Amino acid sequence: MINTPLPIVPQDSTDPKEVFATALARAVELPPRLATVMTEIETVANNEGIPVIGRLEGTIVQTLATLRGERATRVLELGTAIGYSALWLAHALPEGGKVTSIELDPERAARAADFIDRAGFADRVEIIVGDVFELLPNLGVYDLIFQDVMKHRYFGGDPALATELLRLTKSHLEADGVLMIDNAFCGGGVVAGDIGEPSNELAGVRRMNEVLASDPDFASVIVPVRDGLWVAHRKS
C-alpha cells in the first residue's frame, strides 16, 4: 500500500510513478475510435518529438472540463499542436459544445484537423491558424480556456509577452470560468533553483506564475503533474 503522497509525477513514461498514476487515470475509458486515434497521436508525438500533454494530464484536463457540465459549451485552446489535447477537451463537452483552437504552425494544424476528423470530432473542434496575439482580440468570451502555446516561440524573444498573454487570456474568460495553463514548470527550470541567467522563456513563465498566483480574481493551484498544470477558477 502506498501511504505517502506521490511526488511530482515526471515526464518520463518509464518512471514507475508515472506508470502508476497513468494506470489510475485510465479509469476514464475512451470510445474505441477515439482511443485508436489517441494512441496514434501519442506514437507520432513520441517519434517526432512533438510535445503533447500525455494520458495522465489529458485525463485531468478532460475531467476538469467534464466537471463544468453544461457551462463548458465554449472552450478555447491556445496551441493545438497535432490535436491531442483538443480531443480530450472535445470528448468532455456537452451536446452543442465547441472547442476553438488556435495553432501557429499551419502544418501541425492540418495534421491536427486530420486526426480530429478521424476521431469523429470534426463537428466539435474548429482550428484557426495564426498568432494568438493577433487572433485572440477578435474572439469572444469562453467558459474554459486551455493555454498550451509553444513557449519558446511566443516568449523566447520577450519574457514580458508571457504576462501579456495571461492578461489577454483573462479578458476572454467568463466570470466563473476555468483557466488551465500547461508547462508551469517550464521544463523543470522553475523548480530547479539557481541556474544562472534564465532564458527569456523561463523568465517569462516565472513572472506569469507570480502574477497568476497573486491575482485576487482567481483561486488557483499548480497541479504537479508532468511539467506543471495551472488550474485557475475565475471568481464570479
C-alpha positions in Angstrom: 0.0 0.0 0.0 1.2 3.5 -0.8 0.9 5.6 2.3 2.9 8.6 1.2 1.8 11.2 -1.4 3.2 10.8 -4.8 6.0 13.3 -5.6 5.9 15.4 -8.7 5.0 13.0 -11.5 7.8 13.1 -14.0 7.6 13.3 -17.8 9.5 10.0 -18.3 6.9 7.5 -19.3 9.1 4.6 -18.0 9.2 6.1 -14.5 7.2 3.8 -12.1 5.4 6.8 -10.5 4.1 8.0 -13.9 3.2 4.4 -14.9 1.2 4.0 -11.7 -0.5 7.4 -11.9 -1.4 6.9 -15.6 -2.8 3.4 -14.8 -5.1 5.1 -12.2 -6.1 7.7 -14.8 -7.2 5.0 -17.3 -10.3 4.5 -15.2 -11.8 7.0 -17.6 -12.2 4.9 -20.7 -12.2 6.4 -24.2 -14.5 5.2 -27.0 -12.7 2.7 -29.3 -12.5 5.1 -32.3 -11.1 7.9 -30.2 -8.7 5.6 -28.3 -7.2 4.4 -31.5 -6.5 7.9 -32.8 -5.2 9.0 -29.4 -2.7 6.1 -29.4 -1.6 7.0 -33.0 -1.1 10.7 -31.9 1.0 9.6 -28.9 3.2 7.4 -31.2 3.7 10.3 -33.7 4.4 12.7 -30.9 7.0 10.4 -29.4 8.7 9.6 -32.7 8.8 13.2 -33.9 9.4 15.0 -30.6 6.1 16.9 -30.7 5.1 17.9 -27.2 1.6 16.6 -26.1 0.2 16.5 -22.6 0.0 12.7 -22.3 -2.6 10.4 -20.9 -2.4 11.4 -17.3 -2.7 15.1 -17.8 -5.2 14.6 -20.6 -7.4 12.8 -18.2 -7.1 15.6 -15.7 -8.0 18.2 -18.4 -10.9 16.2 -19.6 -12.2 15.6 -16.0 -12.0 19.3 -15.2 -13.9 20.2 -18.4 -16.5 17.5 -17.6 -17.0 19.0 -14.1 -18.0 22.2 -15.8 -21.0 20.4 -17.1 -23.4 22.4 -19.2 -21.4 25.5 -18.6 -18.5 24.3 -20.7 -20.0 24.9 -24.1 -17.4 27.5 -25.2 -13.9 26.2 -24.9 -10.7 27.9 -26.2 -7.4 26.2 -26.7 -4.3 28.2 -27.4 -1.8 25.8 -29.1 -3.3 22.9 -31.0 -0.1 21.1 -31.9 -1.4 17.9 -33.6 -4.8 17.8 -31.8 -4.2 15.7 -28.8 -5.5 18.0 -26.0 -8.2 19.3 -28.3 -9.6 15.8 -28.4 -9.5 15.4 -24.6 -11.5 18.7 -24.3 -13.9 17.9 -27.1 -14.7 14.5 -25.6 -15.7 16.2 -22.4 -18.1 18.7 -23.9 -21.9 18.6 -23.5 -24.2 18.5 -26.5 -23.7 21.6 -28.6 -20.3 22.4 -27.1 -17.4 23.5 -29.2 -13.6 23.9 -28.9 -12.0 26.7 -30.8 -8.2 26.0 -31.1 -5.5 28.4 -32.3 -2.3 27.0 -33.8 0.7 29.0 -35.1 2.1 26.2 -37.3 0.0 25.5 -40.5 1.4 22.0 -41.0 0.6 21.0 -37.4 -2.8 22.5 -37.7 -3.5 20.4 -40.8 -2.3 17.2 -39.1 -4.5 18.0 -36.1 -7.5 18.5 -38.3 -7.0 15.1 -39.9 -6.6 13.4 -36.5 -9.7 15.1 -35.1 -11.7 14.2 -38.2 -10.7 10.5 -38.0 -11.6 10.5 -34.3 -15.1 11.7 -35.1 -14.9 15.2 -33.5 -14.7 17.5 -36.5 -18.0 19.0 -35.7 -16.8 19.9 -32.2 -13.4 21.4 -32.9 -12.6 24.5 -35.0 -8.9 25.1 -35.7 -7.8 28.6 -36.6 -4.3 29.1 -37.9 -2.3 32.2 -36.8 -0.7 34.1 -34.0 -2.6 34.1 -30.7 -1.8 37.8 -30.1 -3.3 38.7 -33.4 -6.3 36.4 -33.3 -7.4 36.5 -29.7 -8.6 40.1 -29.6 -11.2 39.3 -32.3 -12.7 36.4 -30.4 -15.4 36.3 -27.7 -15.5 35.0 -24.2 -15.2 31.4 -23.1 -16.2 29.2 -20.2 -12.9 27.3 -20.2 -9.5 28.2 -21.7 -6.5 25.8 -22.0 -3.3 27.6 -22.8 -0.5 25.4 -24.2 1.3 27.7 -26.7 4.9 27.0 -27.8 6.6 29.0 -25.0 9.9 29.3 -26.9 8.2 30.7 -30.0 6.0 33.2 -28.1 8.1 34.2 -25.1 11.7 33.5 -26.4 12.1 37.0 -27.8 10.5 38.9 -24.9 9.6 37.5 -21.5 7.0 40.2 -20.9 4.8 38.5 -23.5 4.1 35.7 -21.0 2.2 38.1 -18.7 0.7 39.9 -21.6 -0.8 36.7 -22.9 -2.1 36.0 -19.4 -3.7 39.4 -19.3 -5.2 38.9 -22.8 -6.4 35.4 -22.0 -8.1 36.6 -18.8 -10.0 39.2 -20.7 -11.6 36.4 -22.7 -12.5 34.2 -19.7 -16.1 34.3 -18.4 -16.7 35.0 -14.8 -16.8 31.6 -13.0 -14.7 30.2 -15.9 -11.7 28.0 -15.6 -8.2 28.7 -17.0 -5.7 25.9 -17.4 -2.1 26.6 -18.4 0.4 23.9 -19.2 4.2 23.9 -18.6 4.0 26.0 -15.4 7.4 24.5 -14.5 9.0 25.4 -17.9 10.8 22.1 -18.4 11.7 22.0 -14.8 13.5 25.3 -14.8 11.0 27.0 -12.5 11.8 24.5 -9.7 15.5 24.0 -10.5 16.8 26.6 -8.1 19.7 28.9 -9.1 20.6 28.0 -12.7 22.3 31.3 -13.6 20.8 33.8 -16.1 17.4 32.4 -17.1 16.3 32.2 -20.7 13.6 34.7 -21.8 11.2 31.8 -21.9 11.9 30.7 -18.3 11.9 34.3 -17.1 8.5 34.9 -18.7 7.0 31.7 -17.2 8.3 32.6 -13.8 6.8 36.0 -13.9 3.5 34.7 -15.3 3.4 32.2 -12.4 3.9 35.0 -9.9 1.2 37.2 -11.5 -1.4 34.4 -11.7 -0.7 33.2 -8.1 -1.3 36.7 -6.7 -4.3 37.6 -8.8 -7.2 38.1 -6.4 -9.7 37.4 -9.2 -8.5 33.7 -9.3 -8.5 30.8 -7.0 -5.6 28.9 -8.4 -3.2 26.0 -7.9 -0.4 24.3 -9.9 -1.1 20.6 -10.2 2.4 19.0 -10.1 1.9 16.6 -12.9 4.4 16.3 -15.8 5.6 19.9 -16.4 3.1 21.6 -14.1 -0.5 22.4 -14.9 -2.1 25.6 -13.6 -5.8 25.3 -12.8 -7.4 28.6 -12.0 -11.0 29.4 -11.3 -12.1 32.9 -12.1 -14.3 34.1 -9.2 -17.8 35.3 -10.0 
